[in-house]
Amino acid sequence: MNDLSATRLWFMRAGFLFLALLILFFHLLPLETVPRSWAGPDLILAFAFAWSLRRPEYVPPLALALIFLLFDLLLQRPPGLLALLALVGCENLKSRGRSLRDASFAAEWFTVAMITTLVLVGNRVILALALVPLPRLSLALSELAATILVYPMVVGVTHWVMGVRRTAPGDLDALGHRV
C-alpha cells in the first residue's frame, strides 16, 4: 500500500480508533476484584504519543480529544482534564516530530518521558488545586514509571505490527505536502 493513499490514511485512522477501543475494552473488564498496590501503564497515552511522533496525520486532534474524553468518561476520571492534557502533549510531540525524526531513539524516549511526566503531574496538580481526592502517590508514580518503561514496546508494536513508521525527509503526507 502506498503511504500517499487516502484509503490508507482513513484505514490507519480507523485502526487507531479500533486500538483505543480494544484498550478500553480490556480496561473495563472486571479481571480483578481486589485493589492492586500498583498501577499499570497508560497504554492509550503511550500509543497516542508514538503515533503522534511517527505519523501525525493518522491521529487528528479532534479524534484524539474524543478518544481521550471517552476514556475519561468510561473510566470515571474527571471529564476532560486528562483528555486536554494528553491532547496538548500529543500536539507538542507533533510539533517536535520533524526535529526528533533525525535524532536517536533515546532522544525520542527521553522527550516522550518528559511529556508523559508533565501530563501526569499536571493532571495531579490540577486535581489537587480543585480539591479532588487524589489516589495514592505510589499509584501515580507506578503508572508514570510503567508508561515510560512500556514506551519502547509500544513503539515496537507500532512499527513492526501496525506498520506506522517514522517519516523520512522528503516523504509526502496524504495531501501531497512534504512532511
CYANA upper distance limits for C-alpha pairs under 8 A (distance plus 0.5 A):
  1 MET  CA      5 SER  CA      8.21
  1 MET  CA      8 ARG  CA      7.71
  2 ASN  CA      8 ARG  CA      7.84
  3 ASP  CA      8 ARG  CA      7.07
  3 ASP  CA      9 LEU  CA      8.05
  3 ASP  CA    173 ASP  CA      7.88
  3 ASP  CA    174 ALA  CA      7.54
  4 LEU  CA      8 ARG  CA      8.04
  4 LEU  CA      9 LEU  CA      8.29
  4 LEU  CA    172 LEU  CA      7.25
  4 LEU  CA    173 ASP  CA      6.49
  4 LEU  CA    174 ALA  CA      5.06
  4 LEU  CA    175 LEU  CA      7.85
  4 LEU  CA    176 GLY  CA      7.55
  5 SER  CA      9 LEU  CA      6.96
  5 SER  CA    174 ALA  CA      6.50
  6 ALA  CA     10 TRP  CA      6.81
  6 ALA  CA    174 ALA  CA      6.38
  7 THR  CA     11 PHE  CA      6.45
  8 ARG  CA     12 MET  CA      6.50
  9 LEU  CA     13 ARG  CA      6.76
  9 LEU  CA     57 GLU  CA      8.12
  9 LEU  CA     58 TYR  CA      6.78
  9 LEU  CA    174 ALA  CA      7.19
 10 TRP  CA     14 ALA  CA      6.56
 10 TRP  CA     58 TYR  CA      8.23
 11 PHE  CA     15 GLY  CA      6.55
 12 MET  CA     16 PHE  CA      6.72
 12 MET  CA     58 TYR  CA      6.53
 13 ARG  CA     17 LEU  CA      6.89
 13 ARG  CA     58 TYR  CA      5.63
 13 ARG  CA     59 VAL  CA      6.80
 14 ALA  CA     18 PHE  CA      6.60
 15 GLY  CA     19 LEU  CA      6.58
 16 PHE  CA     20 ALA  CA      6.63
 16 PHE  CA     58 TYR  CA      8.30
 16 PHE  CA     59 VAL  CA      7.97
 17 LEU  CA     21 LEU  CA      6.69
 17 LEU  CA     67 ILE  CA      8.11
 18 PHE  CA     22 LEU  CA      6.57
 19 LEU  CA     23 ILE  CA      6.74
 20 ALA  CA     24 LEU  CA      6.63
 20 ALA  CA     44 ILE  CA      6.77
 20 ALA  CA     67 ILE  CA      7.70
 21 LEU  CA     25 PHE  CA      6.51
 22 LEU  CA     26 PHE  CA      6.97
 23 ILE  CA     27 HIS  CA      6.76
 23 ILE  CA     43 LEU  CA      7.84
 23 ILE  CA     44 ILE  CA      7.49
 24 LEU  CA     28 LEU  CA      6.73
 24 LEU  CA     71 PHE  CA      7.47
 25 PHE  CA     29 LEU  CA      6.89
 27 HIS  CA     75 LEU  CA      8.45
 28 LEU  CA     75 LEU  CA      8.07
 37 SER  CA    138 SER  CA      8.42
 37 SER  CA    139 LEU  CA      7.38
 38 TRP  CA    138 SER  CA      7.58
 38 TRP  CA    139 LEU  CA      5.73
 38 TRP  CA    142 SER  CA      6.37
 38 TRP  CA    143 GLU  CA      7.96
 39 ALA  CA    139 LEU  CA      5.88
 39 ALA  CA    140 ALA  CA      7.77
 39 ALA  CA    142 SER  CA      6.09
 39 ALA  CA    143 GLU  CA      5.46
 39 ALA  CA    146 ALA  CA      8.35
 40 GLY  CA    142 SER  CA      7.54
 40 GLY  CA    143 GLU  CA      5.85
 40 GLY  CA    146 ALA  CA      6.46
 40 GLY  CA    147 THR  CA      7.96
 41 PRO  CA    142 SER  CA      8.49
 41 PRO  CA    143 GLU  CA      5.62
 41 PRO  CA    144 LEU  CA      7.49
 41 PRO  CA    145 ALA  CA      8.17
 41 PRO  CA    146 ALA  CA      5.15
 41 PRO  CA    147 THR  CA      4.68
 41 PRO  CA    148 ILE  CA      8.38
 41 PRO  CA    150 VAL  CA      7.54
 42 ASP  CA     46 ALA  CA      6.97
 42 ASP  CA    143 GLU  CA      7.28
 42 ASP  CA    144 LEU  CA      8.49
 42 ASP  CA    146 ALA  CA      8.33
 42 ASP  CA    147 THR  CA      6.08
 43 LEU  CA     47 PHE  CA      6.56
 43 LEU  CA    147 THR  CA      7.39
 44 ILE  CA     48 ALA  CA      6.43
 45 LEU  CA     49 PHE  CA      6.61
 45 LEU  CA     86 ALA  CA      7.48
 46 ALA  CA     50 ALA  CA      6.68
 46 ALA  CA    147 THR  CA      7.06
 46 ALA  CA    148 ILE  CA      8.46
 46 ALA  CA    150 VAL  CA      8.34
 46 ALA  CA    151 TYR  CA      6.43
 46 ALA  CA    154 VAL  CA      7.29
 47 PHE  CA     51 TRP  CA      6.54
 47 PHE  CA    151 TYR  CA      8.49
 47 PHE  CA    154 VAL  CA      6.79
 47 PHE  CA    155 VAL  CA      8.20
 47 PHE  CA    158 THR  CA      8.19
 48 ALA  CA     52 SER  CA      6.39
 48 ALA  CA     59 VAL  CA      8.08
 48 ALA  CA     64 LEU  CA      8.26
 48 ALA  CA     90 CYS  CA      7.35
 49 PHE  CA     53 LEU  CA      6.72
 49 PHE  CA     89 GLY  CA      8.26
 49 PHE  CA     90 CYS  CA      6.17
 49 PHE  CA     93 LEU  CA      7.52
 49 PHE  CA    112 VAL  CA      7.62
 50 ALA  CA     54 ARG  CA      6.66
 50 ALA  CA    151 TYR  CA      8.39
 50 ALA  CA    154 VAL  CA      7.83
 50 ALA  CA    155 VAL  CA      6.59
 50 ALA  CA    158 THR  CA      7.95
 51 TRP  CA     55 ARG  CA      6.02
 51 TRP  CA     56 PRO  CA      6.90
 51 TRP  CA     58 TYR  CA      7.69
 51 TRP  CA     59 VAL  CA      7.41
 51 TRP  CA    158 THR  CA      8.09
 51 TRP  CA    164 VAL  CA      7.64
 52 SER  CA     56 PRO  CA      4.94
 52 SER  CA     57 GLU  CA      8.37
 52 SER  CA     58 TYR  CA      8.20
 52 SER  CA     59 VAL  CA      6.92
 52 SER  CA     90 CYS  CA      6.43
 52 SER  CA     91 GLU  CA      7.98
 52 SER  CA     93 LEU  CA      6.92
 52 SER  CA     94 LYS  CA      5.92
 52 SER  CA     97 GLY  CA      8.35
 53 LEU  CA     93 LEU  CA      6.35
 53 LEU  CA     94 LYS  CA      6.00
 53 LEU  CA     96 ARG  CA      8.17
 53 LEU  CA     97 GLY  CA      5.58
 53 LEU  CA    166 ARG  CA      8.00
 54 ARG  CA     97 GLY  CA      7.69
 54 ARG  CA    101 ARG  CA      8.47
 54 ARG  CA    164 VAL  CA      7.17
 54 ARG  CA    165 ARG  CA      6.36
 54 ARG  CA    166 ARG  CA      4.83
 54 ARG  CA    167 THR  CA      6.70
 55 ARG  CA     59 VAL  CA      8.08
 55 ARG  CA    164 VAL  CA      7.29
 55 ARG  CA    165 ARG  CA      7.69
 55 ARG  CA    166 ARG  CA      7.08
 55 ARG  CA    167 THR  CA      7.23
 56 PRO  CA     60 PRO  CA      7.56
 56 PRO  CA     94 LYS  CA      6.47
 57 GLU  CA    173 ASP  CA      7.86
 57 GLU  CA    174 ALA  CA      8.41
 59 VAL  CA     63 ALA  CA      7.09
 59 VAL  CA     64 LEU  CA      6.91
 60 PRO  CA     64 LEU  CA      6.84
 61 PRO  CA     65 ALA  CA      6.57
 61 PRO  CA     87 LEU  CA      7.45
 61 PRO  CA     91 GLU  CA      8.06
 62 LEU  CA     66 LEU  CA      6.69
 63 ALA  CA     67 ILE  CA      6.59
 64 LEU  CA     68 PHE  CA      6.57
 64 LEU  CA     87 LEU  CA      7.03
 65 ALA  CA     69 LEU  CA      6.48
 65 ALA  CA     83 ALA  CA      6.47
 65 ALA  CA     84 LEU  CA      7.56
 65 ALA  CA     87 LEU  CA      6.64
 66 LEU  CA     70 LEU  CA      6.55
 67 ILE  CA     71 PHE  CA      6.81
 68 PHE  CA     72 ASP  CA      6.70
 68 PHE  CA     80 GLY  CA      8.29
 68 PHE  CA     82 LEU  CA      7.85
 68 PHE  CA     83 ALA  CA      5.15
 68 PHE  CA     86 ALA  CA      8.04
 69 LEU  CA     73 LEU  CA      6.67
 69 LEU  CA     79 PRO  CA      6.95
 69 LEU  CA     80 GLY  CA      6.11
 69 LEU  CA     82 LEU  CA      8.49
 69 LEU  CA     83 ALA  CA      5.85
 70 LEU  CA     74 LEU  CA      6.56
 71 PHE  CA     75 LEU  CA      6.21
 72 ASP  CA     76 GLN  CA      6.42
 72 ASP  CA     77 ARG  CA      5.35
 72 ASP  CA     78 PRO  CA      6.91
 72 ASP  CA     79 PRO  CA      5.73
 72 ASP  CA     80 GLY  CA      7.13
 72 ASP  CA     82 LEU  CA      7.65
 72 ASP  CA     83 ALA  CA      7.49
 73 LEU  CA     77 ARG  CA      6.82
 73 LEU  CA     78 PRO  CA      8.01
 73 LEU  CA     79 PRO  CA      6.26
 78 PRO  CA     82 LEU  CA      8.18
 79 PRO  CA     83 ALA  CA      8.13
 80 GLY  CA     84 LEU  CA      6.31
 81 LEU  CA     85 LEU  CA      6.84
 81 LEU  CA    123 ASN  CA      7.36
 82 LEU  CA     86 ALA  CA      6.34
 82 LEU  CA    119 VAL  CA      8.10
 82 LEU  CA    120 LEU  CA      8.49
 82 LEU  CA    123 ASN  CA      6.64
 83 ALA  CA     87 LEU  CA      6.53
 84 LEU  CA     88 VAL  CA      6.68
 85 LEU  CA     89 GLY  CA      6.66
 85 LEU  CA    119 VAL  CA      6.08
 85 LEU  CA    122 GLY  CA      8.06
 85 LEU  CA    123 ASN  CA      7.70
 86 ALA  CA     90 CYS  CA      6.60
 86 ALA  CA    119 VAL  CA      6.78
 87 LEU  CA     91 GLU  CA      6.61
 88 VAL  CA     92 ASN  CA      6.55
 89 GLY  CA     93 LEU  CA      6.75
 89 GLY  CA    115 ILE  CA      6.54
 89 GLY  CA    116 THR  CA      8.06
 89 GLY  CA    119 VAL  CA      7.26
 90 CYS  CA     94 LYS  CA      6.64
 91 GLU  CA     95 SER  CA      6.78
 92 ASN  CA     96 ARG  CA      6.92
 93 LEU  CA     97 GLY  CA      6.46
 93 LEU  CA    112 VAL  CA      8.26
 96 ARG  CA    100 LEU  CA      6.64
 97 GLY  CA    101 ARG  CA      6.47
 98 ARG  CA    102 ASP  CA      8.04
 98 ARG  CA    179 VAL  CA      8.27
 99 SER  CA    103 ALA  CA      7.57
100 LEU  CA    104 SER  CA      8.15
100 LEU  CA    107 ALA  CA      7.86
100 LEU  CA    108 GLU  CA      6.70
101 ARG  CA    166 ARG  CA      7.20
101 ARG  CA    167 THR  CA      7.50
101 ARG  CA    168 ALA  CA      7.81
103 ALA  CA    107 ALA  CA      6.70
103 ALA  CA    108 GLU  CA      7.59
104 SER  CA    108 GLU  CA      7.10
105 PHE  CA    109 TRP  CA      6.48
106 ALA  CA    110 PHE  CA      6.54
107 ALA  CA    111 THR  CA      6.63
108 GLU  CA    112 VAL  CA      6.64
109 TRP  CA    113 ALA  CA      6.50
109 TRP  CA    148 ILE  CA      8.46
109 TRP  CA    151 TYR  CA      7.90
109 TRP  CA    152 PRO  CA      8.05
110 PHE  CA    114 MET  CA      6.73
111 THR  CA    115 ILE  CA      6.76
112 VAL  CA    116 THR  CA      6.43
112 VAL  CA    148 ILE  CA      8.23
113 ALA  CA    117 THR  CA      6.54
113 ALA  CA    148 ILE  CA      6.10
114 MET  CA    118 LEU  CA      6.66
115 ILE  CA    119 VAL  CA      6.61
116 THR  CA    120 LEU  CA      6.64
116 THR  CA    144 LEU  CA      7.80
116 THR  CA    147 THR  CA      8.42
116 THR  CA    148 ILE  CA      7.94
117 THR  CA    121 VAL  CA      6.33
117 THR  CA    144 LEU  CA      7.21
118 LEU  CA    122 GLY  CA      6.11
119 VAL  CA    123 ASN  CA      6.60
120 LEU  CA    124 ARG  CA      6.82
120 LEU  CA    140 ALA  CA      8.33
120 LEU  CA    144 LEU  CA      7.62
121 VAL  CA    125 VAL  CA      6.58
122 GLY  CA    126 ILE  CA      6.58
123 ASN  CA    127 LEU  CA      6.66
124 ARG  CA    128 ALA  CA      6.62
124 ARG  CA    134 LEU  CA      7.82
125 VAL  CA    129 LEU  CA      6.67
126 ILE  CA    130 ALA  CA      6.69
127 LEU  CA    131 LEU  CA      6.75
127 LEU  CA    132 VAL  CA      5.79
127 LEU  CA    133 PRO  CA      8.13
127 LEU  CA    134 LEU  CA      7.64
128 ALA  CA    132 VAL  CA      6.33
128 ALA  CA    133 PRO  CA      7.83
128 ALA  CA    134 LEU  CA      7.48
135 PRO  CA    139 LEU  CA      7.22
135 PRO  CA    140 ALA  CA      7.65
136 ARG  CA    140 ALA  CA      7.23
137 LEU  CA    141 LEU  CA      6.60
138 SER  CA    142 SER  CA      6.49
139 LEU  CA    143 GLU  CA      6.64
140 ALA  CA    144 LEU  CA      6.70
141 LEU  CA    145 ALA  CA      6.56
142 SER  CA    146 ALA  CA      6.41
143 GLU  CA    147 THR  CA      6.51
144 LEU  CA    148 ILE  CA      6.75
145 ALA  CA    149 LEU  CA      6.54
146 ALA  CA    150 VAL  CA      6.43
147 THR  CA    151 TYR  CA      6.77
150 VAL  CA    154 VAL  CA      6.78
151 TYR  CA    155 VAL  CA      6.64
152 PRO  CA    156 GLY  CA      6.66
153 MET  CA    157 VAL  CA      6.69
154 VAL  CA    158 THR  CA      6.45
155 VAL  CA    159 HIS  CA      6.41
156 GLY  CA    160 TRP  CA      6.29
156 GLY  CA    161 VAL  CA      8.14
157 VAL  CA    161 VAL  CA      5.59
157 VAL  CA    162 MET  CA      7.03
158 THR  CA    162 MET  CA      5.52
158 THR  CA    163 GLY  CA      6.82
158 THR  CA    164 VAL  CA      6.07
158 THR  CA    165 ARG  CA      8.08
159 HIS  CA    163 GLY  CA      5.49
159 HIS  CA    164 VAL  CA      5.53
159 HIS  CA    165 ARG  CA      5.82
160 TRP  CA    164 VAL  CA      8.31
167 THR  CA    171 ASP  CA      6.76
167 THR  CA    179 VAL  CA      7.65
168 ALA  CA    179 VAL  CA      8.49
169 PRO  CA    179 VAL  CA      7.61
170 GLY  CA    178 ARG  CA      6.57
170 GLY  CA    179 VAL  CA      7.20
171 ASP  CA    178 ARG  CA      6.39
171 ASP  CA    179 VAL  CA      6.20
172 LEU  CA    176 GLY  CA      5.73
172 LEU  CA    177 HIS  CA      5.75
172 LEU  CA    178 ARG  CA      5.03
172 LEU  CA    179 VAL  CA      6.02
173 ASP  CA    177 HIS  CA      6.04
173 ASP  CA    178 ARG  CA      6.90
173 ASP  CA    179 VAL  CA      6.63
